[in-house]
Amino acid sequence: MKLTINPDIEHAETLPAAFYRQKENFASHTDRLFSAAWVLAGDLNLFQNGHNVIPVNLLPEVINEPLLLTRNDQHEVMCLSNVCTHRGNLLVDKQGKHKKLLCGYHGRRFALDGTFEYMPEFDSTAEFPRSCEDLARIPLKKWRQFFFVGLDARVDFDSIVQALEERVGFLPIENFVLGETKVYEVNAHWALYCDNYLEGFHIPYVHPGLNKLVDFDQYKTILYDYCNLQIGYGKDETLSFDLPADHVDYGEQIAAYYYWIFPNLMLNFYPWGLSLNFVEPVSHNKSRVHFISYVHDEAKKAGSAGGGLNQVEMEDEAVVENVQRGIQSRFYTTGRFSPTQERGVHHFHRLIARFLSV
């Protein structure tokens, strides 16, 4: 399927319905999009209790790439393949504290940086060891306490960090305390969930509670190369950020900064902390949404735009699942974009078309 999205939003059409409903291309499309991006792999909380080796299965339902996060005595973290270079056995199946990485199949041993060290019964093997006996090292990026891996990344991670730091850099994010974690099963294509997130157009119609707290008339979307930001301005009674004097939005009543990072990560900043949403593709008609909260000030949840997240999620799921059913219709092909309210969705669709065309 060749996808083309007109760069002029006033003339553009949305992704065709076939993109969301085709089972045949789902796995290949998702692999190409996520491999090209920097995908969230975890945070520093993984290394609690002295653990220094963490297995991570990247998008198990689609990419299913077994990886390892390892941390040395200098607290440096790297990402390695979790596949032994002898016969392909998985090296580590649960997090723990290790001095070495030892394969339980034939005893091959690696250092924590993936360097091959020893293999029994290979003394007479010619031209051994080769350089490929080392575990593959996967590019890893870090922002604050969060780790991102890039299997074949073609996205500028530094530009994403710059966009984040511009608005939320004043917050002590690495000191936020890990809070509640929830997982929601959504009967819809992962990109439909992102489409819904990327516009505030639906707020007055779908989220009556949130609409009482956020001033829809001031709602703003800012586009960057590989991410975008929606700014929710609070109404008079809504708790807002106490912004420093040198902040770009100083003097404004900002209730929320909603960041989306291509292709599937949402970082929602509120006066009380951060709600992280990670949309995991499962199939062409099912997704798994991970909600993780990081609390800065629990007392500020009351009266905040992020105080009723579960209710907002239920409302979002209902409308997204409705759309999933609707796009199966033989009478629906593509839609058009609101030039004022759906710039974020248009941006997302252009990125999808771009990365699937190479």
Residue pairs with C-beta under 8 A, 6 or more apart in sequence:
1 16
1 18
1 19
1 22
1 25
1 356
2 357
3 15
3 16
3 19
3 352
3 353
3 356
3 357
4 353
4 357
5 12
5 13
5 14
5 15
5 346
5 349
5 350
5 352
5 353
6 12
6 13
7 350
9 337
9 339
9 342
9 343
9 346
10 339
12 336
12 337
12 346
12 349
13 334
13 335
13 336
13 337
14 334
14 335
14 336
14 337
14 345
14 349
15 191
15 334
15 349
15 352
15 353
16 333
16 334
17 327
17 328
17 329
17 332
17 333
17 334
19 29
19 191
19 352
20 189
20 191
20 192
20 284
20 324
20 327
21 189
21 284
21 285
21 327
21 328
22 284
23 283
23 284
26 62
26 281
26 283
26 284
27 62
29 356
30 59
30 62
30 63
30 190
30 281
31 62
31 63
32 355
32 356
33 263
33 352
33 355
33 356
34 59
34 62
34 63
34 151
34 263
34 264
34 281
35 63
35 151
35 152
35 153
36 152
36 153
36 154
36 155
36 355
37 150
37 153
37 155
37 226
37 262
37 263
38 141
38 148
38 149
38 150
38 153
38 155
38 157
38 160
38 261
39 58
39 59
39 148
39 149
39 150
39 151
39 264
39 265
40 146
40 147
40 148
40 265
40 276
40 278
41 56
41 58
41 67
41 69
41 79
41 140
41 147
41 148
41 149
42 54
42 56
42 69
42 146
42 147
43 145
43 146
43 147
43 178
44 145
44 174
45 145
45 178
46 54
46 69
46 95
47 54
47 71
47 77
50 97
51 95
51 96
51 97
52 70
52 71
52 72
52 96
52 97
52 98
52 112
53 68
53 69
53 70
53 71
53 92
53 95
53 96
53 97
53 98
53 101
53 112
54 68
54 69
54 70
54 95
55 66
55 67
55 68
55 82
55 90
55 92
55 93
55 94
55 95
56 66
56 67
56 68
56 69
56 79
56 82
56 149
57 64
57 65
57 66
57 67
58 64
58 65
58 66
58 67
58 149
58 151
59 65
59 280
59 281
61 280
61 281
61 282
61 283
61 288
62 281
62 282
63 151
65 151
66 81
66 82
66 83
66 90
67 79
67 80
67 81
67 82
67 138
67 149
68 79
68 80
68 81
68 82
68 91
68 92
68 101
68 135
69 77
69 78
69 79
69 140
69 147
70 77
70 78
70 79
70 80
70 101
70 112
70 113
70 114
71 77
71 112
72 112
72 113
77 140
77 142
77 147
78 113
78 114
78 137
78 140
79 137
79 138
79 139
79 140
79 147
79 149
80 113
80 114
80 135
80 136
80 137
80 138
81 114
81 135
81 136
81 137
81 138
82 90
82 91
82 92
83 89
83 90
83 91
83 135
83 136
84 90
84 91
84 103
84 105
84 108
85 108
85 116
85 132
85 133
85 134
85 135
86 103
86 105
86 106
86 108
86 119
87 105
87 106
89 103
89 104
89 105
89 106
91 101
91 102
91 103
91 104
91 110
91 135
92 98
92 101
98 112
99 112
100 109
100 110
100 111
100 112
100 117
101 109
101 110
101 111
101 112
101 114
101 135
102 108
102 109
102 110
103 109
106 119
106 120
106 121
107 118
107 119
107 120
108 116
108 118
108 119
109 116
109 117
109 118
109 119
110 116
110 117
110 134
110 135
111 117
113 137
114 134
114 135
114 136
114 137
115 134
115 135
116 129
116 133
116 134
116 135
119 128
119 129
119 133
122 128
122 129
138 149
138 150
138 151
139 149
139 150
139 153
140 147
140 148
140 149
140 150
141 147
141 148
141 149
141 150
141 157
142 148
143 160
143 161
143 164
144 173
144 174
145 173
145 174
148 157
150 157
154 355
155 226
155 262
156 225
156 226
159 224
159 225
159 226
160 224
160 226
160 227
160 261
163 224
163 227
163 229
163 259
164 227
164 259
164 267
166 248
167 229
167 247
167 248
167 249
167 257
167 269
168 257
168 259
168 269
170 243
170 244
170 247
171 269
171 296
172 296
173 274
173 294
175 296
176 273
176 274
176 294
176 295
176 296
177 294
177 295
177 296
178 292
178 293
178 294
178 295
179 273
179 292
179 293
179 294
179 295
180 291
180 292
180 293
181 290
181 291
181 292
181 293
182 290
182 291
182 310
183 288
183 289
183 290
183 291
184 288
184 289
184 291
184 313
184 317
185 286
185 287
185 288
186 193
186 286
186 287
186 288
186 289
186 317
186 320
186 321
187 285
187 286
187 321
187 324
188 285
188 286
188 287
188 317
188 320
188 321
188 323
188 324
189 281
189 284
189 285
189 287
189 324
190 264
190 279
190 280
190 281
190 282
190 287
191 263
191 348
191 352
192 320
192 323
192 324
192 327
193 279
193 287
193 289
193 316
193 320
194 260
194 263
194 264
194 279
194 348
195 345
195 348
196 202
196 316
196 319
196 320
196 323
197 258
197 260
197 266
197 277
197 316
198 221
198 228
198 230
198 260
198 342
198 344
198 345
198 347
198 348
199 221
199 230
199 338
199 341
199 342
199 344
199 345
200 214
200 216
200 219
200 221
200 230
200 232
200 341
201 338
201 341
201 342
202 319
203 210
203 211
203 214
203 216
203 219
204 211
204 216
206 315
206 316
206 319
207 312
207 315
207 316
209 308
209 311
209 312
210 305
210 308
210 312
212 235
213 234
213 235
213 237
213 238
213 255
213 303
213 304
213 305
214 232
214 233
214 234
214 235
214 238
214 255
214 256
214 305
215 232
215 233
215 234
215 235
218 233
219 230
219 231
219 232
219 233
220 230
220 231
220 233
221 228
221 229
221 230
221 231
221 343
221 344
222 228
222 229
222 230
222 231
223 343
223 344
223 347
226 261
226 262
226 351
227 259
227 260
227 261
227 262
228 259
228 260
228 343
228 344
228 347
229 257
229 258
229 259
229 260
230 257
230 258
230 260
230 344
231 249
231 254
231 256
231 257
231 258
232 254
232 255
232 256
232 257
232 258
232 305
233 252
233 253
233 254
233 255
234 240
234 253
234 254
234 255
234 256
234 305
236 253
237 303
238 253
238 255
238 303
238 304
238 305
239 255
239 271
239 300
239 302
239 303
239 304
239 305
240 253
240 254
240 255
240 271
241 254
241 255
241 271
242 271
243 249
243 250
243 251
243 252
243 254
244 250
255 270
255 271
255 304
255 305
256 268
256 269
256 270
256 305
256 306
257 268
257 269
258 266
258 267
258 268
258 269
259 266
259 267
259 268
259 269
260 266
260 344
260 348
261 267
262 348
262 351
263 348
263 351
263 352
264 278
264 279
264 280
264 281
265 276
265 277
265 278
265 279
266 276
266 277
266 278
266 279
267 274
267 276
268 274
268 275
268 276
268 277
268 306
270 300
270 301
270 304
270 305
270 306
271 296
271 297
271 300
271 304
272 295
272 296
272 297
272 298
272 299
272 300
272 301
272 304
272 306
272 307
273 293
273 294
273 295
273 296
273 297
273 306
274 293
274 294
274 296
275 291
275 292
275 293
275 294
275 306
275 309
276 290
276 291
276 292
276 293
276 294
277 289
277 290
277 291
278 289
278 290
278 292
279 287
279 288
279 289
279 290
280 287
280 288
280 289
280 290
281 287
282 288
285 324
289 313
291 309
291 313
293 309
301 307
326 332
337 343
337 345
337 346
